[in-house]
Amino acid sequence: MQVISVIVPVYNASGFIIKCLDSIVHQTFNEFELIIVDDGSTDNSLEVCREYAQRDERIVAYHKENGGQTSARRYGFERSSGKYIYFVDADDFLPSDALEILLRHAEEKSLDIVDGASISYFENLKVKEHVCFGKTGVYDMLPYLHLMFQEQANNATHACLIKRTAFNADTFDIPNDVRLGEDIYIHLSLVLNSQRIGIFNDIVYYYMLNSASITHRYKHKSVKPVEFQIEGIRKLLNKHDVFGEFKEYFYRRAITNLTTACINNRKLLSVPYVRMIANEALHEQPSGYVKVLCYFLKYPILYPFFWFANQTRRILTKLK
């Protein structure tokens, strides 16, 4: 049994995977296994990964049919043995002491999850954002959830070292066609199955803003993936009897995600589920921009106004 299992899902990442794997292989902490899961790549990613596996006994490379990142993570987890799990995306990379820092926090403070800070880069390695936290320390599950929903803690699987005991049947229980935003569901399921979670501002992850990634290429052809994500989160919160405490955050996230989908595909405004969530959220009497977005989702006639406002926002963002 290794101390840490590093799991890397790979799909057509031949242009990035070498930098990623090198950053893991050359960690200052060596007691880890590196599990690479090629998720049906059509480029030479698998060959590159197998070459690394032949050179280093800590590495094993698997190949499976394409099923999405969640299925690849599940596949890797089921074949791992580490006391702790660390997910790394194939187009990202790590500072050399990432595993050492995370493990030290986990062991010294008896943590189930360790949140670290990260830096986001454009493809030319120009820094876009330094993601750190205003409130660091060790938290029980409920206080951490408040920070998480307020976006003062990690909302995804990267930059998090996770104790194996935090995983259960819920962790990957989300449809494979949810390929955008599935990280929030996975992270939430892990948090709800944890007791002690640490938040620290040590840099343990470098996140690459890859123009070829699913985040940038995703097409909102259906509302179903967003619906699965929203209802999956609702199910988890209800299962652990905390939905009432977090329903304001729940509806804010649901409305924001549905608005993004509908702005990108106007036809989704006619889907009954969209109006249902808008009505639910309005019943909770939201304030500010969430209330405005609810009316947008409820009354499609407002679409031109929101489309123009969104285009203006994008232009202003690029000018910054």
N, C-alpha and C positions, 0 to 999 in steps of 0.2 A: 504494500500500500504506500503510495507516494504521499507527500505532504500536500502538494498542490497539483491539481489537474488543470492545465490550460487548454481550453477548447476553442478551436478556430474553425468556424464554418467558411467554406470557400465556394465561390461561384464566379467563374470567369474573372479571376483577379490576378492574372499573370503579370500585369504591369505593376502590382503593388505587393504581392505576396512575399517576395524576397526580403524587402525591407521589414515587413512584419515579422517573418520567421527569424531573421537575424537578430532583431531586438529581443526576442524571447530566448533564443539559444544562448545569448551572451548576458543573461541576467546574473547579478551578483549572488543570488540564491539559486542553488543548483538542484535541490531535491524536488523536482517536478517532473511530470509527464506531459508531453505536448501531444494532444489528440487533434489531428486535422481531419475534417470531414468535407470531402469534395462533393458538392451537391449537384452533380450532373453537369459539370463545366463542359463547355464545347471548345475552349481554348486549351493551352498546354499547362493549365494550373496543376492538374493531377500529376503530371510528369515532374514538375518542379518540386511538389510536396513529397513525392516518392524518393526523389534524389536526397532530400534532407533526411528522410527516414532511414535511408541506407547508411548515411554518414553518422547518425547520432542515435544511440540505443534508447534515448529518452523519448524519441518521436515515433509515432505510428500514424500512417495515413490511410484513411478509409475512403471508399467511393460508393455513392448511392445515387439512385435516381433523383432527379430534381423534385424537391418538395417544399422549398422555402427555408428560410433561416431558422424558424422555430423547430421544424422537423430535423434539421441538421444539428441543432444544439441538443435536442433530445437524444438523437442517435449517438452523439459524442458523450453525453452524460451517462447514458446506459452502459458505455464501454469504458468508463473512467473508474479510477480507484482512489482518487485523492480525498483527503480529509476536507480540503477546501477546493472550491471551483472558481476559476477565473475565465470569463468569456472575453475573447478578443476578436474583433472583426478583421477580415483579411486585408482591408485597405488601411488599417490603422497600425500603430506601433507603440512600443513602451519605452520609457526611460529605463536605464540599465538596473536601477535599484527598486523598481516598482514592486516586485514580488517580496523582496526583503522588507520593505516598509510596511506593506499591507499585512504580512504575516506577523511582524512584530506587534502591530496594534492588536491584531486578532488574539494572539496568544497572551500578551501582557494584560489585556483587559477582558478576556473571556467573551469575545464578541461572536455573534452569529453572522453578522454582515459588517463589512468595513467599507464605507464610502470614501473614495479619494477624489481629489481635484483633477482637472484635465485641461489640456490646451487644444483648441480647435485650429486647424490649419487649412488654408486653401491648397490646391494641388501644387502651387509654386513654392510651398512651405512658408508663405507669408502668414503670420499669426492673425487669426480673425478674432478669437475670443479666449480669455482666460477664465475658465469656469471654476470658481471657488465659492465658499459658503460663509455666510455671515455668522452662523451659529454652529460652532464645532463642539465636540464632546461626545459623551455616551448617553444614549436615550433608550427608554423602554419603547415598546412597539407603538402605543397610541401617540405619545408626543412626537415620535419620529414621523408617523403618518401625517400629522398636521404640517410638519415641515415639508414633507414630500409633496403634499397637495398644494402647498403654497410655493412650490418650486424653489425651496431653500435646502433641498437635498436631492440626491440622484433620482431620476425618474426612468432610468434605463438600466441595462445590464452591464454597460461598460464602466470601468473605473470602480468596480465593486468586487471584493473578495467575499465569497459566500460559503458558509459552512455547509457541508454535505447534508446535515440533519435538517436544514431549512427547506429542502426539496421534498415535495410530496406529489400525490396524483394530480393536484391542481396546476402544478407549475407550467406544464406545457399543454394544458388542456384548452387549446384555442385552435380553431380551424387553420389549416395550412394556407388558405387563401388570404388570411389576414397578414399581409406582408408590409404594412406600414403602421407603426404604433403598437406592434405586438410587445415591444420591450416594456411598456408601462404595465401591461397585464402580468408579464412574467415577474417583474420586480415587485409588484404589489403582492402577488401570491407568496413570494419569498419572505417579504416583510411580515405578512400576516402569520407566518409560521415561525417567526423569530421572537426572541425576548430582548436581546441586547444588541443595539446597532450603534456603530461609531461613525461620526462624520469628522473628517480631517481634511486639511488643505494641502497635504503633500501631493505633488504632481505624480500621478501613477498611470497616466494614459495620454496618448496623443491621438486626437481624433481628426481624420482627414475628410474634408468636404469634397468628396469625389463626385464629379459631374455625371459619372456613369452609374452611380449607385441607385438603388431602388427609390431612395428618398427623392431624387431629382427626376427620375423617369416615370414615377408612378402616375397612372391614369385612373381617375375616379369614374370607372365605367358602371359601377353599381354601388348602392349604399350598403350592401350586405357586409363587406369587410368592416366598415365603421360600426355598423350595428352589432356585429359579433364582438368587437372590441368593447363597446359601451356596455352591452349586456353581460359580457364576461366579467367586467369590473363590478357591475351591480351585483352579480351572483356572488362574487368573492366577499364583498362588503356585507351582504345579507347573511352569508354563511357564517361570518364571524361576528354577527350582531353589532356592526358598527356603521351600517348605512345611514341611520338617522344622524349620527355625529358628523358624517362627512358628505351629506347629500348636497350641500351648497357647492362644495368643490366638485362633486360628481357631475352636477348639471352644468356647471361652468365649463368643464372639460368636454362634456358631451356636446353642448351647443357650439363650442368653438370648433370641434372636429367636424361636425355636420356642416357648419357654415363653410369651412374650407372646401369640403367635398362639393357642396352645391355651387360655390362660386366657380369652381373648375368644371362643373358639369350642371348646367342649368336644369336639365331634365330631372335631376334627383329631387328637385323641389316638389315634384308631384307624387313622390313616394309617401304613402300614409305614415310610415314610421317616422319620417322627418317631422311631420306636423304633430304626431303623438308626443315626441320628446319635447318639442317647443311648447305644447300645451302643459305638459307635466312641469316643465321648468317655470313657466309663467305662474302656475298655481303656487309655486314656492316663493313668489314675489321677489324675483331677482332685481338687482339695481344696476345702474350704469350700463356699460356696453353689452352685458349679457342680456338685459331686457330688450335692448335694441335689436340684437341678433335673433332673439326669439321671434320678434315681429317679422323680421326678414324671412325666417323659415316658415312662418305661418302664412304670410301673405306674399306669394311669388311675384306679385306686381311690382314689388320694391326691388327686384333683381337689378335693373339698370343702374340704380343709385349705388348699390353695394358693389357692383362690378367696377364702376368708375372710381369709387373710393379705394377699392383694393388695388387697382392699377396705379393710382396716385401714390399709395403707400409703398408699392414696389419701387417706383421711380425714386421716391425720396430716400428709400433705404439704400439704393445703389449709389446715390449722390453723397452719402455720408462718408 
